[in-house]
Structures are given as structure tokens and as C-alpha cells.
Amino acid sequence: MALVLQIMPMPSIVEQYRPDWVFLVLGYWALALPERVNVGVAFIVGLVLDLLLGTSIGVHSFAMSLSVFVLAANYQRLRNYSVWQQAIVIGILCALYNLVVFWLMHLLTDIYFMLTYMWPVITSMVIWPWIFWLLRRVRRQFRLS
């Protein structure tokens, strides 16, 4: 579902504010089930995202793997934070993800940085509590462990 939300057409005014749905979902599962959702899963999902978005193969997979690695390395500490504190950490990791994607795209296609590239960080931080509560409810309902 996150992949569909990531590529779903949106009006051009709203497009720049689109949250990083795939990163949010992977971030939740990396916190909730770190033994099942880890860097390998992030790499594969990143490759799928590269194919769906039409970017160079490996750009999103490397950025996603790096961000999920940092999240997975600190999952025990982050689990003890409140949802609002987690939203700040997710925002920082989402900024890392977006900056790595920009840096790799800059090396490959010579694009230049604009501050509008960081809007998804803000919207991802705002949406994190609802994603967290929704996915926790799904995990408890289906008894995933």
C-alpha cells in the first residue's frame, strides 16, 4: 500500500509535500519487528521503488538501507521514546534519506538543491503518529511477532 501511495498521481501543488510513505512504513516495521524487517528488506523495497519511480537503480535502495540501518541500530532506545519524540527522530532520518537521494541524483544527473526537497520531511513527521497507531493496530489485530 505504501508503494501505491508513493507513486499515486497528485496535483502539482500537493506533490512536493508528499510524505515518504515507504520510509514511514519500513521505519515502523524496523522498530516493531527488527528481526524480520531489516536492511535487506529495505534494500529490496528500495530497488522496487527505484523501478517504480524510474530513477537510477540503487539510488533509493542505498538511501533506504542507510536510513533503516541507523533506525535498526537504535531500535531499543527508540522504542522507549514517546510517539512525538519518535516523530522527531523519524524526521531526522527522513531528512537523511532525502539528502542521500539528492546527493546521489546530483552525482548522476547534475541536479541542484532546492529547499522544497525537504517538505516531505515535515509532512512525514506530522503523519508519523497516525502511521504508528494504524500499523500498531494492524500488528496487534493480526498478532504479528
C-alpha positions as CSV (number, residue, x, y, z in Angstrom):
1,M,0.0,0.0,0.0
2,A,2.9,2.4,0.8
3,L,4.3,1.8,-2.7
4,V,0.9,2.7,-4.2
5,L,0.7,5.9,-2.1
6,Q,4.3,6.8,-3.1
7,I,3.5,6.7,-6.9
8,M,-0.1,7.8,-6.9
9,P,-0.7,10.9,-9.1
10,M,-1.4,14.0,-7.1
11,P,-2.0,17.6,-8.1
12,S,1.3,19.5,-8.7
13,I,0.6,21.9,-5.8
14,V,0.4,19.0,-3.3
15,E,3.1,16.8,-5.0
16,Q,6.0,18.5,-3.3
17,Y,4.5,17.8,0.2
18,R,4.1,14.1,-0.4
19,P,5.3,12.2,2.7
20,D,7.8,9.3,2.2
21,W,5.2,6.6,2.7
22,V,7.6,3.7,2.0
23,F,10.1,5.0,4.5
24,L,7.5,5.5,7.2
25,V,6.1,2.0,6.8
26,L,9.6,0.4,6.8
27,G,10.5,2.6,9.8
28,Y,7.6,1.3,11.8
29,W,8.3,-2.3,11.0
30,A,12.0,-1.9,11.6
31,L,11.1,-0.6,15.1
32,A,8.4,-3.2,15.8
33,L,10.0,-6.3,14.2
34,P,13.7,-5.7,13.7
35,E,14.5,-9.4,13.3
36,R,12.1,-9.6,10.3
37,V,12.3,-6.1,8.7
38,N,16.0,-5.0,8.4
39,V,18.5,-3.6,6.0
40,G,18.0,-6.4,3.4
41,V,14.3,-5.8,3.2
42,A,14.9,-2.0,2.9
43,F,17.3,-2.6,0.1
44,I,14.8,-4.8,-1.9
45,V,12.0,-2.3,-1.3
46,G,14.3,0.5,-2.3
47,L,15.0,-1.4,-5.6
48,V,11.3,-1.7,-6.2
49,L,10.9,2.0,-5.5
50,D,13.7,2.8,-8.0
51,L,11.9,0.8,-10.6
52,L,8.5,2.4,-9.9
53,L,9.9,5.9,-9.9
54,G,12.2,5.4,-12.9
55,T,15.3,6.6,-11.1
56,S,18.7,5.1,-11.5
57,I,18.9,1.6,-9.9
58,G,20.3,1.7,-6.4
59,V,19.6,5.4,-5.5
60,H,16.6,4.8,-3.3
61,S,17.8,1.4,-2.2
62,F,21.1,2.8,-0.9
63,A,19.4,5.7,0.9
64,M,16.6,3.5,2.3
65,S,19.2,0.9,3.5
66,L,21.3,3.6,5.2
67,S,18.3,5.1,7.0
68,V,16.9,1.8,8.1
69,F,20.3,0.7,9.3
70,V,20.5,3.8,11.6
71,L,17.0,3.1,12.8
72,A,17.6,-0.6,13.4
73,A,20.8,0.0,15.2
74,N,19.0,2.2,17.7
75,Y,15.6,0.4,17.8
76,Q,15.8,-0.5,21.5
77,R,16.3,3.1,22.5
78,L,13.7,4.5,20.1
79,R,11.0,2.1,21.3
80,N,11.1,3.8,24.7
81,Y,10.5,7.3,23.3
82,S,7.0,8.7,23.1
83,V,5.4,8.9,19.7
84,W,6.1,12.6,19.4
85,Q,9.8,12.1,20.2
86,Q,9.8,9.2,17.6
87,A,8.4,11.6,15.1
88,I,11.3,13.9,15.5
89,V,13.8,11.0,15.1
90,I,11.8,9.8,12.0
91,G,12.0,13.4,10.7
92,I,15.8,13.4,11.1
93,L,16.2,10.0,9.4
94,C,13.8,11.1,6.7
95,A,16.0,14.1,6.1
96,L,19.0,11.8,5.9
97,Y,17.1,9.7,3.4
98,N,16.1,12.7,1.2
99,L,19.6,14.2,1.4
100,V,21.3,10.9,0.3
101,V,18.8,10.6,-2.6
102,F,19.5,14.2,-3.6
103,W,23.3,13.7,-3.3
104,L,23.2,10.5,-5.4
105,M,20.9,12.1,-8.0
106,H,23.2,15.2,-8.1
107,L,26.2,12.9,-8.8
108,L,24.3,11.1,-11.5
109,T,22.2,13.7,-13.2
110,D,23.7,17.1,-12.0
111,I,20.5,18.4,-10.3
112,Y,20.7,21.3,-7.9
113,F,19.4,21.5,-4.3
114,M,16.2,23.4,-3.7
115,L,14.7,23.8,-0.2
116,T,11.4,22.3,-1.5
117,Y,13.1,18.9,-1.4
118,M,12.8,19.0,2.3
119,W,9.0,19.4,2.5
120,P,8.4,15.6,2.7
121,V,10.4,15.6,5.9
122,I,7.9,17.9,7.6
123,T,4.9,16.0,6.3
124,S,6.4,12.7,7.3
125,M,7.0,13.9,10.8
126,V,3.4,15.1,11.1
127,I,2.0,11.9,9.7
128,W,4.2,9.6,11.8
129,P,1.9,9.3,14.9
130,W,-1.1,8.2,12.7
131,I,1.0,5.7,10.8
132,F,2.4,4.4,14.1
133,W,-1.0,3.9,15.6
134,L,-2.5,2.4,12.5
135,L,0.3,-0.1,11.9
136,R,0.4,-1.0,15.6
137,R,-3.3,-1.7,15.5
138,V,-2.7,-3.9,12.4
139,R,0.1,-5.7,14.1
140,R,-1.9,-6.4,17.2
141,Q,-5.0,-7.4,15.3
142,F,-3.1,-10.0,13.2
143,R,-0.9,-10.9,16.1
144,L,2.4,-10.4,14.2
145,S,5.5,-11.0,16.2
